[in-house]
Amino acid sequence: MSFNIALSGLNAAQTSLDVAANNIANANTTGYKQSRAEFTDVYATAFGNIDSLGDSVGVKVAAVSPLFSQGNINATGNALDLAINGDGFFVMSDQGSSVYTRNGSFSVDRAGYVVNALGQRLQAYPALDAQGTSFNTAAMGDLQLNVSSTAPNASTTAGISMNLDAGSPQLGAGAIDPADPATFNYSTSVTMYDSLGQSHTGSLYFRNVDAATRSWDVSLVMDGDSSQTTTVQNLTFDNLGQLTAAQPLNFGSYDPGNGAAALNVDFDFTGSSQFGSSFAVNALNQDGYSTGRLSGLNVDANGVVQARFSNGQSAALGKVALANFVNPQGLLALGDSNFGASYQAGDRRLGEPGAGSFGVLQSSALEASNVEITQELVNLISAQRSFQANAQVITTSDNITQTAMNMIR
């Protein structure tokens, strides 16, 4: 009997050694969770505990359980490296089957999907608007980046806030000629875009018509082509230098001559003034943009994936989905830092980073292994001592058996 008991002890010590060795081997594995060997004693009993012998007959491995304590978060500089600070798992699609991981080392495959090293696709909630204020949390799917060119947007409005010097020379009524500086006091320009995404320069010329009534004529010339007639508009100010003319102003349409639709832009001068200081443009903007390609990504703490494009635009692509379980230690270890759902883990709960019990995300960072090397070395020593002690039991039992055999002789 003692041989079998000691043998079970040797097996238990070997399991402890294996678990400790595996932990040490994965000390630098991203998202790895330390495992712990759990043992129970074994008693020899009959069915229904009848005629119990009451003697222990050894030890057995009850479970090898992962410990889901938080690992250190280390910065990497890669925008698609994600770390969960708190509870939860990334949800990955493995050809339609869901697996779960804390390893946030992601990249983009040839189709634009965000994947891990195994090609499993990161799951996210699709965005319902480009601003990233609303997501469809009932339809989790593969997160895909837009790798094609985005369509251009033709300019339709422009906003200009400026100051026209009240002390400017009065030029009186008359035509504005861009080629003759004597016909205008000031000028500025704004870049606009047609329906094909081609840029055009709109030059605005300001002529002080009447200093007494604080009246200014404004003319627009597109791409330096004054052959296309535009309507001359007028700005007026009150005696406090505040704009009184109705806004916006429209100078008429302009044919780009490249097959694009005619440009027709409303100019809003709200906020402009006529004070006794030098001419200055304080704000200038318009709503058009050219075609653009993906130039960068940003993932915020709430999991919103925001794409930046070369034309200065941005759009929300989705929100990273997280999963959690009542008993994470009941998850099945699948290898490759992945876990699978199980009956012991309980039902899966899906959610968003930062909501409820789910942790927040940290972009450009990875969660390191939670293995404590010092503790594992101590565990190795303990397992070694246990192995030696059980081996000594077998040696002692063998000596006793040998002595008994000698007595028979």
C-alpha positions in Angstrom: 0.0 0.0 0.0 2.8 2.4 0.9 4.3 1.9 -2.6 1.1 3.1 -4.2 0.7 6.0 -1.9 4.2 7.2 -2.5 3.7 6.6 -6.3 0.7 9.0 -6.2 2.8 11.5 -4.3 5.5 11.2 -7.0 2.8 11.8 -9.7 1.5 14.8 -7.8 5.0 16.2 -7.4 5.7 15.7 -11.1 2.5 17.6 -11.9 3.6 20.4 -9.7 6.9 20.5 -11.5 5.2 20.5 -14.9 2.9 23.3 -14.0 5.7 25.4 -12.5 7.8 24.7 -15.6 5.0 25.7 -17.9 4.5 29.0 -16.0 8.1 29.8 -16.2 8.2 29.0 -19.9 5.4 31.4 -20.5 6.6 34.2 -18.2 7.0 36.4 -21.3 3.9 35.3 -23.2 1.5 38.1 -23.8 -1.8 37.7 -21.9 -0.7 34.4 -20.4 -2.4 33.5 -17.1 -0.5 31.6 -14.4 -1.8 28.1 -13.7 -2.0 26.4 -10.3 -2.1 22.7 -9.5 -4.7 21.7 -7.0 -4.6 18.4 -5.2 -7.0 16.4 -3.0 -6.4 13.4 -0.8 -7.8 9.9 -1.6 -9.5 7.6 0.9 -10.4 3.9 0.3 -14.1 3.6 1.0 -16.8 1.2 -0.1 -20.0 2.2 -1.9 -22.2 4.4 0.4 -19.3 4.8 2.8 -20.1 1.3 4.2 -17.2 -0.5 5.7 -15.0 2.5 5.4 -11.4 1.6 6.0 -10.7 5.2 7.1 -7.2 5.1 5.6 -5.8 7.5 3.1 -4.4 5.9 0.0 -2.7 8.8 -1.6 -3.2 12.0 -3.4 -4.6 13.0 -6.8 -4.7 16.1 -9.1 -8.1 17.7 -8.7 -7.5 20.5 -11.2 -5.0 22.7 -12.9 -6.7 26.1 -12.8 -5.7 29.4 -14.4 -5.4 32.4 -12.1 -6.9 35.5 -13.8 -5.1 38.2 -11.9 -4.1 41.4 -13.8 -0.7 41.4 -15.5 1.4 44.4 -16.0 0.5 46.6 -19.0 3.5 47.6 -21.1 3.4 50.3 -23.9 4.3 49.1 -27.4 3.6 52.1 -29.7 1.5 49.9 -32.0 -2.0 51.3 -32.3 -3.6 47.8 -32.8 -2.0 46.4 -29.6 -4.7 46.4 -27.0 -4.7 45.6 -23.3 -7.7 45.1 -21.0 -7.2 46.9 -17.7 -9.8 45.1 -15.6 -12.1 42.1 -16.2 -13.1 40.7 -19.5 -11.8 38.9 -22.6 -11.5 39.8 -26.2 -13.9 37.8 -28.4 -12.3 36.2 -31.4 -14.0 34.4 -34.3 -12.3 31.2 -35.3 -14.0 30.4 -38.5 -17.4 31.1 -36.9 -16.6 29.6 -33.4 -16.0 32.0 -30.5 -12.8 31.8 -28.5 -11.7 34.2 -25.8 -8.3 35.7 -25.0 -6.4 38.4 -23.0 -3.7 38.6 -25.7 -4.3 41.8 -27.6 -1.6 41.5 -30.2 -3.6 42.4 -33.3 -2.8 43.2 -36.9 -4.6 43.6 -40.2 -4.9 40.8 -42.8 -5.1 41.3 -46.6 -8.9 41.8 -46.5 -8.6 44.5 -43.9 -9.9 42.4 -40.9 -8.3 42.9 -37.5 -6.8 39.5 -36.6 -4.4 37.8 -34.1 -1.4 35.7 -35.1 -3.7 32.7 -35.8 -5.9 34.6 -38.2 -8.8 34.7 -35.8 -10.9 37.8 -36.2 -11.6 40.4 -33.5 -15.2 40.9 -32.8 -16.8 44.4 -32.4 -20.1 46.2 -32.5 -20.7 48.1 -35.8 -20.9 51.9 -35.7 -24.2 53.5 -36.6 -22.7 56.9 -37.3 -19.3 58.2 -38.3 -19.0 60.2 -35.1 -18.9 57.1 -32.9 -21.8 58.1 -30.7 -24.0 55.1 -31.4 -23.3 51.4 -31.9 -25.4 48.3 -32.7 -24.7 46.3 -29.6 -27.1 43.5 -30.7 -25.1 42.6 -33.8 -21.5 41.7 -33.0 -19.3 41.0 -36.0 -15.8 41.0 -37.5 -14.0 44.3 -37.2 -12.8 45.4 -40.6 -10.8 48.5 -41.5 -11.7 50.5 -44.6 -8.7 50.1 -46.8 -10.3 51.6 -50.0 -10.4 55.3 -50.9 -13.2 57.3 -49.3 -15.4 59.3 -51.5 -14.9 63.0 -51.8 -17.4 65.6 -50.6 -18.1 68.8 -52.6 -17.9 72.1 -50.8 -21.3 73.7 -50.1 -20.6 76.1 -47.3 -17.7 78.2 -46.1 -17.3 80.2 -42.9 -15.1 83.3 -42.6 -14.6 85.4 -39.6 -12.4 88.5 -40.1 -11.8 92.1 -39.3 -11.9 94.8 -42.0 -9.8 97.9 -41.0 -12.2 100.8 -40.4 -9.4 103.2 -41.4 -9.0 101.7 -44.9 -9.1 104.1 -47.8 -12.5 104.6 -49.3 -12.5 103.6 -53.0 -16.1 104.3 -53.8 -18.3 102.4 -56.1 -16.6 100.6 -59.0 -15.6 97.2 -60.4 -13.1 95.0 -58.7 -10.2 93.8 -60.9 -8.0 91.1 -59.4 -5.2 92.2 -61.7 -5.4 95.8 -60.4 -4.6 96.2 -56.6 -6.0 99.8 -56.8 -9.5 98.4 -57.2 -9.7 96.6 -53.8 -8.4 97.0 -50.3 -7.9 93.4 -49.1 -8.0 89.8 -50.4 -7.9 86.3 -49.0 -8.5 82.8 -50.3 -10.1 79.5 -49.4 -9.5 76.0 -50.8 -12.7 74.2 -51.9 -13.4 70.9 -53.5 -15.7 69.8 -56.3 -17.7 66.6 -56.6 -14.7 64.7 -57.9 -12.5 65.7 -55.1 -10.3 68.2 -57.0 -9.3 71.3 -55.1 -10.1 74.8 -56.3 -8.9 78.1 -54.9 -11.6 80.7 -54.3 -10.1 84.3 -53.9 -12.2 86.9 -52.1 -11.6 90.6 -52.8 -12.9 93.4 -50.5 -13.5 97.0 -51.6 -14.3 99.8 -49.2 -17.2 101.5 -51.0 -18.5 104.0 -48.4 -16.8 104.7 -45.1 -19.8 106.7 -43.9 -22.2 103.8 -44.3 -19.5 101.2 -43.6 -20.3 99.4 -46.8 -17.9 96.9 -48.5 -18.3 95.1 -51.9 -17.1 91.5 -52.0 -16.1 89.6 -55.2 -15.2 86.0 -55.6 -12.8 84.7 -58.3 -12.3 80.9 -58.7 -9.0 79.5 -59.8 -7.9 83.0 -61.0 -10.4 82.7 -63.8 -12.4 86.0 -63.9 -14.0 85.0 -67.2 -16.8 83.3 -65.3 -19.0 86.1 -64.0 -19.8 86.0 -60.3 -22.3 88.1 -58.4 -20.8 91.0 -56.4 -22.1 90.9 -52.8 -22.1 93.5 -50.1 -21.2 93.6 -46.4 -22.3 96.4 -44.1 -21.5 97.1 -40.5 -23.1 99.2 -37.8 -21.4 102.1 -35.9 -20.1 99.6 -33.4 -18.3 97.7 -36.1 -20.7 94.7 -36.0 -21.9 93.0 -39.1 -25.5 93.8 -40.1 -25.7 92.2 -43.6 -27.9 89.1 -43.8 -25.9 85.8 -44.1 -24.9 83.7 -45.9 -23.9 85.2 -49.2 -23.9 83.3 -52.5 -21.7 84.4 -55.5 -23.3 82.0 -57.9 -22.2 78.7 -59.4 -18.8 77.9 -60.9 -18.1 75.3 -63.6 -14.8 73.5 -62.8 -14.5 72.4 -66.4 -13.4 68.8 -65.4 -16.7 67.0 -65.6 -17.5 67.6 -62.0 -20.8 69.2 -60.9 -20.9 73.0 -60.7 -19.6 74.4 -57.4 -22.2 76.5 -55.5 -20.9 77.6 -52.1 -22.7 79.7 -49.5 -20.3 82.0 -47.6 -21.1 82.9 -44.0 -19.3 86.0 -42.7 -20.9 85.8 -39.3 -18.5 87.0 -36.6 -16.7 89.5 -38.9 -16.2 93.1 -37.8 -15.0 96.5 -38.9 -12.8 97.8 -36.1 -9.9 100.3 -36.2 -7.3 97.6 -36.4 -5.4 95.9 -39.2 -7.1 93.4 -41.6 -7.0 89.9 -40.2 -8.7 86.6 -40.9 -9.6 85.0 -37.6 -11.3 81.8 -38.8 -11.7 80.2 -42.2 -13.3 76.8 -42.9 -15.4 74.9 -45.5 -17.1 71.6 -45.5 -15.6 69.9 -48.6 -12.8 67.4 -48.8 -11.0 65.3 -51.4 -10.6 61.5 -51.6 -8.7 59.9 -48.7 -7.0 56.7 -47.7 -6.6 55.2 -44.3 -3.6 56.8 -42.6 -4.0 55.9 -38.9 -6.1 54.3 -36.2 -7.0 55.2 -32.6 -8.8 53.0 -30.0 -10.1 54.9 -27.0 -10.6 53.5 -23.5 -14.2 52.6 -24.3 -13.2 50.5 -27.2 -14.2 52.9 -30.0 -12.1 52.2 -33.1 -11.6 55.6 -34.9 -10.0 55.6 -38.4 -8.1 58.6 -39.7 -7.9 59.3 -43.4 -5.4 61.3 -45.5 -8.0 63.9 -46.3 -8.3 65.0 -42.7 -11.5 63.1 -42.0 -12.2 60.5 -39.4 -14.8 57.8 -38.9 -15.8 55.3 -36.2 -15.5 51.8 -37.5 -16.9 50.0 -34.5 -16.5 49.3 -30.8 -14.5 46.4 -29.5 -16.7 43.8 -27.8 -15.7 42.1 -24.5 -17.0 38.9 -22.8 -16.9 37.7 -19.2 -18.0 34.7 -17.3 -19.3 34.0 -13.8 -16.5 31.6 -13.2 -13.5 32.4 -15.5 -11.5 29.6 -13.8 -13.9 27.2 -15.4 -12.9 28.1 -18.9 -11.2 25.5 -21.1 -7.5 26.3 -21.9 -7.2 25.8 -25.7 -3.6 26.9 -26.1 -2.3 29.9 -28.1 -3.5 32.1 -25.1 -7.1 31.2 -26.0 -9.9 29.9 -23.8 -13.1 28.2 -24.6 -16.5 28.4 -23.0 -17.6 25.5 -20.7 -20.4 24.5 -18.5 -18.3 25.2 -15.4 -17.5 28.8 -16.5 -21.2 29.7 -16.7 -23.1 31.7 -19.4 -21.2 34.2 -21.5 -21.9 37.9 -20.8 -21.1 40.3 -23.6 -20.5 44.0 -23.0 -18.6 47.2 -23.8 -15.2 48.3 -22.4 -15.8 50.6 -19.4 -19.4 49.5 -18.9 -20.6 47.5 -15.9 -17.9 45.1 -14.6 -15.9 45.2 -17.8 -12.4 46.8 -17.8 -11.3 49.6 -20.0 -9.0 49.3 -23.0 -5.5 50.7 -23.3 -4.3 51.2 -26.9 -0.7 50.8 -28.0 -0.1 48.5 -25.0 -0.1 44.8 -24.2 -0.9 42.9 -20.9 2.1 40.9 -19.8 2.0 37.5 -18.2 1.0 37.5 -14.6 3.6 34.8 -13.7 5.7 35.7 -10.7 9.1 34.1 -11.4 10.3 34.2 -7.8 7.1 32.4 -6.6 7.5 29.8 -9.3 11.1 29.1 -8.3 9.9 28.5 -4.8 7.2 26.2 -6.2 9.9 24.3 -8.0 11.9 23.8 -4.9 8.8 22.6 -3.0 7.9 20.2 -5.8 11.5 18.9 -5.8 11.5 18.3 -2.1 8.1 16.5 -2.3 9.4 14.3 -5.1 12.5 13.5 -3.0 10.4 12.7 0.0 8.1 10.4 -1.8 11.0 8.7 -3.5 12.5 8.2 0.0 9.2 6.6 1.1 9.5 4.1 -1.7 13.1 3.4 -0.8 12.1 2.9 2.9 9.2 0.6 1.9 11.5 -1.4 -0.3 13.9 -1.8 2.6 11.1 -3.0 4.9 9.9 -5.4 2.3 13.5 -6.7 1.8 13.9 -7.2 5.6 10.6 -9.2 5.7 11.8 -11.4 2.8 15.1 -12.0 4.6 13.2 -13.2 7.7 11.4 -15.8 5.7 14.7 -17.2 4.5 
